[in-house]
Amino acid sequence: MMRRDICSHRSFWIWAAATITVGFQLLLGCGSGTQGSDATGAPAEPTGAEVGTVRTDWWFSKPPAGTEFEVVAFTGSSECVRFNRVEVEESAQVITIHAYVDLVSNANCTDDYTIHAEDVRLSEPIGDRAIVGCFAPGSGLRAWDLDHLPSNSDCTARVRDITGLESSA
């Protein structure tokens, strides 16, 4: 009977790589770096590098139309993150909207999912203009249950009902 070492099988290495990859992604995804708990189970706190104002994900509560609509910003942990502002820049072709939050130091971070709704008023109707800016960069705060596309991707279809989500306001 021929005995083979399990580590010499290609399927073992594929399984090992997949297991490590999934485990690493779970570690990164849990709390998005600003929430969750440490090794003792206590809520994690932002480190000095994470403290400050960063961009956050946002979406529309209803399909945008006209000159006024609502933008919903992801604020994450109610104890570690505070809504800061929404900025709007308009050109003839593009409307760029960025939402910002403040990451707060020395707070007991929680794993709750909070949002902040903000009314936006444009100088002219949306018309044929693209709306961009709803996807936070990797250095920002990302909603863990939303897809993330390049920051210049069109946001008009990123509509999500906020009924049942907790507001940070």
C-alpha positions as CSV (number, residue, x, y, z in Angstrom):
1,M,0.0,0.0,0.0
2,M,1.4,3.4,-1.0
3,R,1.1,6.1,1.5
4,R,1.3,9.8,0.5
5,D,2.0,12.8,2.5
6,I,-1.1,15.0,2.7
7,C,1.0,18.2,2.2
8,S,2.1,17.0,-1.2
9,H,-1.5,17.0,-2.6
10,R,-2.4,20.0,-4.7
11,S,-5.9,20.0,-3.3
12,F,-4.6,20.4,0.2
13,W,-2.7,23.6,-0.7
14,I,-5.8,25.0,-2.5
15,W,-7.9,24.3,0.6
16,A,-5.2,25.8,2.9
17,A,-5.0,29.0,0.8
18,A,-8.8,29.4,0.6
19,T,-9.1,28.9,4.4
20,I,-6.4,31.5,5.1
21,T,-7.9,33.9,2.7
22,V,-11.5,33.6,4.1
23,G,-10.2,33.9,7.6
24,F,-8.2,37.0,6.8
25,Q,-11.2,38.6,5.1
26,L,-13.4,37.9,8.1
27,L,-10.9,39.5,10.4
28,L,-10.7,42.6,8.1
29,G,-14.5,42.7,7.6
30,C,-15.5,42.5,11.2
31,G,-15.9,46.0,12.3
32,S,-14.1,47.6,9.4
33,G,-11.1,48.4,11.5
34,T,-12.9,50.9,13.8
35,Q,-15.4,48.6,15.6
36,G,-15.5,45.2,17.1
37,S,-13.6,43.8,20.0
38,D,-10.0,43.1,21.1
39,A,-8.6,39.8,22.2
40,T,-10.3,40.1,25.6
41,G,-13.7,40.7,24.1
42,A,-13.8,44.4,25.2
43,P,-14.9,46.8,22.5
44,A,-12.0,48.0,20.3
45,E,-11.0,51.6,20.2
46,P,-9.7,53.5,17.2
47,T,-6.0,53.9,17.2
48,G,-4.3,57.2,16.7
49,A,-4.0,56.6,13.0
50,E,-7.8,56.1,12.7
51,V,-8.8,59.2,14.6
52,G,-9.9,62.2,12.5
53,T,-12.3,63.0,9.7
54,V,-12.7,60.4,6.9
55,R,-15.1,59.8,4.0
56,T,-17.9,57.4,4.5
57,D,-20.3,55.4,2.3
58,W,-23.7,57.0,1.5
59,W,-26.8,56.1,-0.5
60,F,-30.2,57.6,-1.4
61,S,-33.3,56.9,0.7
62,K,-35.4,57.3,-2.5
63,P,-34.4,57.7,-6.1
64,P,-33.0,61.2,-6.6
65,A,-34.9,63.7,-8.7
66,G,-35.2,67.5,-9.1
67,T,-33.1,69.7,-6.9
68,E,-33.8,68.3,-3.5
69,F,-33.3,64.7,-2.2
70,E,-32.0,62.9,0.9
71,V,-28.5,61.4,1.2
72,V,-28.0,58.7,3.9
73,A,-24.5,58.5,5.4
74,F,-23.2,55.4,7.1
75,T,-22.0,56.3,10.6
76,G,-21.3,52.9,12.0
77,S,-20.5,52.7,15.7
78,S,-22.7,55.1,17.7
79,E,-20.0,55.4,20.4
80,C,-16.9,55.9,18.1
81,V,-18.2,57.7,15.1
82,R,-19.9,61.1,14.7
83,F,-21.5,62.5,11.5
84,N,-19.5,65.5,10.3
85,R,-20.9,66.8,6.9
86,V,-22.0,66.2,3.4
87,E,-20.3,68.2,0.6
88,V,-21.7,68.7,-2.8
89,E,-19.9,69.9,-5.9
90,E,-21.8,70.6,-9.2
91,S,-20.6,70.9,-12.8
92,A,-22.5,70.8,-16.1
93,Q,-21.8,67.0,-16.3
94,V,-21.3,65.6,-12.8
95,I,-22.6,66.0,-9.3
96,T,-20.0,64.9,-6.7
97,I,-21.3,64.2,-3.2
98,H,-19.0,63.2,-0.3
99,A,-20.1,62.3,3.2
100,Y,-17.7,62.7,6.1
101,V,-17.6,61.3,9.7
102,D,-15.3,61.9,12.6
103,L,-13.7,58.9,14.2
104,V,-13.6,59.6,18.0
105,S,-10.7,58.4,20.2
106,N,-11.1,56.9,23.7
107,A,-14.6,55.8,23.3
108,N,-16.1,52.3,23.9
109,C,-16.8,51.3,20.4
110,T,-20.0,49.4,19.7
111,D,-21.0,47.1,16.8
112,D,-24.2,48.9,16.0
113,Y,-25.2,50.1,12.5
114,T,-26.1,53.7,12.6
115,I,-26.8,56.2,9.8
116,H,-27.4,59.9,9.4
117,A,-29.9,61.3,6.8
118,E,-29.0,64.7,5.3
119,D,-31.1,66.8,2.9
120,V,-29.2,67.9,-0.2
121,R,-30.2,70.9,-2.3
122,L,-28.8,71.5,-5.8
123,S,-28.5,74.8,-7.7
124,E,-30.1,73.1,-10.7
125,P,-32.1,69.9,-11.3
126,I,-30.1,66.7,-11.7
127,G,-31.1,66.3,-15.4
128,D,-28.6,64.1,-17.3
129,R,-25.8,64.7,-14.9
130,A,-24.0,61.7,-13.3
131,I,-23.9,61.5,-9.5
132,V,-20.7,60.1,-8.0
133,G,-18.9,59.9,-4.7
134,C,-21.1,57.4,-2.7
135,F,-18.3,54.8,-2.4
136,A,-15.8,55.5,0.4
137,P,-12.2,54.8,-0.3
138,G,-10.3,52.0,1.5
139,S,-9.1,54.6,4.0
140,G,-12.7,55.7,4.8
141,L,-15.5,54.1,6.7
142,R,-17.3,51.5,4.7
143,A,-20.7,50.0,5.3
144,W,-20.0,46.3,5.6
145,D,-23.2,45.2,3.9
146,L,-22.8,47.2,0.7
147,D,-20.9,46.6,-2.5
148,H,-17.9,48.8,-3.1
149,L,-17.1,50.1,-6.5
150,P,-14.6,52.6,-7.8
151,S,-15.3,56.1,-6.4
152,N,-16.2,57.5,-9.8
153,S,-19.0,54.9,-10.3
154,D,-22.5,56.2,-10.8
155,C,-24.5,56.4,-7.6
156,T,-28.0,57.0,-8.9
157,A,-29.0,53.4,-8.5
158,R,-27.7,53.1,-5.0
159,V,-31.1,53.5,-3.3
160,R,-31.9,51.8,-0.1
161,D,-34.9,52.0,2.2
162,I,-33.8,53.2,5.6
163,T,-36.8,52.0,7.5
164,G,-35.5,50.0,10.5
165,L,-32.0,51.4,10.4
166,E,-30.9,53.4,13.4
167,S,-30.2,57.1,12.9
168,S,-27.3,58.7,14.7
169,A,-29.1,62.1,14.8
